[in-house]
Structures are given as C-alpha cells and as structure tokens.
Amino acid sequence: MKPFTGKPTDYSGREHWLARPDHPDKPVDLLFLYPSSCRDPKAGIICPVDSRSMARWARLSFSIQATAFEPVANLYAPFWRQVNATKLSKMSFEEVDQAEWAEPRTDVFAALDYYFEHLNRGRPYFLAGHSQGSRLCYIVLSEYMKEHPEYYERMIAAYCLGDSLTKQYLADNPHVKAAKAADDLGVVVSWNTEGPANKGHNTLVVSPGAVAINPLNWRTDDVPASADENLGSFFPRLLLPGQRRLRVKADAVLDTERGTVVVTEPRLAKYAVTAIPGFKKQEPVFGPASYHLFDYSFFYLNIRENARVRMNAWFASEK
C-alpha cells in the first residue's frame, strides 16, 4: 500500500461524521462519500476537514443523494478532506488525481478503518459516492479493498456515480467488476448523465473508455428505457436540504461508445448544468448539456428500488 500524506483525521469523535446512527436498525449499511463540497475560494487546494463551507454543501448532497438508500440501509458518512471545488476548473486530470491520493485518501482510509473496526459489526454494506466522492470510491476499491478482502467480500455493491468507471481501470484492477444486471453482487454501478448535445465534448467526469449501466432497465447495451420505467425524478433545491418531485420523468439510453447515460426528454434540457443560475461558468468542466447534478435525482427512486433488489439477492445467496 502506498504511504499516506499527512496525519489522518480522528474518526472516533462524532464531530467528524456527517452521519453515524446511534442505533442502526437495518440489516445492511451504506457508507457514503459526498461530492465536491468545499467551495471556499480562500482555502487551499485541499479543504480542511472542519471547513464550514464543506460541511454545509456535504449536508445538502447527503440529503439528495445518500437518502435514496435511507429505507434500505443504515447511513454512515464521514467528513473528509477533499480537493477544493473552486480549484478544480484550473487543474488537469493528473493534478486532481495526485491531490486525491494525498490527504483525501488518508482521511477516507482512516474513516473506513474506524467504520469496519467499531461500527459495521459484520453487516453487509453498500459503498456509494458522487463525483469526487466516487473518485475516492475507486481508490478505495482498487487499493483498500485489495488489502482487505475480508471487508470486500461483504460489499453488496458500490454506486459510483458522476465519475467514470473505465475499461482501463477494470483491466488494472481485475478484482473489481462492473455491474451487468439489476441484481449482480460485489459490483460497481456507475454512470454519468447528460443530454445528446454533450456528445463530442470533453468533461471532467467522462473519461475515455468509460463503461456504464442504464439506471432504468439495468442493461449495458443501447436498448433505451422510457420514462414509464422511471419511478420518479426529482430536482435538488440546491440551497436547501431535500428536493422536489418533477412532473416530467427522465428516460435513459446508454451511449455505449461514450459510456454515459443520455436523457433525451427535451423538457428536461432546462436542468442542464449550464442552464442553472450560478453554474453557467462550469460549462468548460462538464460540457453544454451535462446533468451532473442529477445523477442521483433523475433516477432517485429506481436507485432505491435497485438497492433493495441487490440486498434481497445478497441474503438469498447467503441462504
């Protein structure tokens, strides 16, 4: 295992947990790594673990993403040092990767150590993240779980949304498997959501050789899923916790060449990142028709149902 950068955060204290139930009452857990939440232009490249900016946006992300799993699993989420979102647009892929292997990795691994040693108590679990959180999930899967197969064998699935799972990553890490169906186990569920107009545009989260699975029909080919298969699409309120249900539901078809989930419903185009006030400057980062903020929200209830399906498949296989 590579050496660590800096001193790890102490996760024995509750102040370093965004979510940590006192009395877990469900048979499975979910460990959630939030997306880029530090938006403090005065902070450095690596945001401190006690950043107020990060805590605020992490709670908002938790309320619209991790809660998809709330009826199914006990939710755990550590606060962890991460790359400052205000610096990302000026950093190359290589610089972002190098920064995430530093203090962010140190904290996430320390949180995992504490979780498995003191909180998990042998329960099967899901791993989930979004965007930068998913990128840390990939580091966890490639290195931490390779070093801890006793933990990895209890992982039901990892939902790594908003950052690419690539063919090269899978080749480099043959112990990691991409999801191929709605109920396969020990696999990575991954996608990036965008509109047709993003085709041909480079983005910070869509990498060459990306692979994905359709969150409505759970296929890995280009057979489209209609909005009728969607149990409910939502809109994050951005500045307040939670979200509201949309009258229009997202459809989904895989672009197998690009490795993304494409939403073709034209009435949802107004929710592209570039159409949301305050996010227009992110166009060079995400492309002109990205639904990066909606990787969970557009398919929120289908994700919840799929977690239930995978959990039931897990316990059936154990019997």
Secondary structure, DSSP 8 states (H G I E B T S, - for coil): -----S----TTSGGGEEE--SS--SSSEEEEE--S----TTS-SEE-TT-HHHHHHHHHHHHHTGGGGTTTSEEEEE---EE-HHHHTTS-HHHHHHHHTTHHHHHHHHHHHHIIIII-TT--EEEEEETHHHHHHHHIIIIIHHH-HHHHTTEEEEEEESS-EEHHHHHH-TT-EE--SSS-SSEEE---EE-GGGTT---SS--TTEE---TTT--SSS--B-GGG-S--EEE-SSSSSEEE-SS---BEEETTTTEEE---GGGGGGSGGGSTT-GGGHHHH-TTB-GGGTTGGGHHHHHHHHHHHHHHHHHHH-
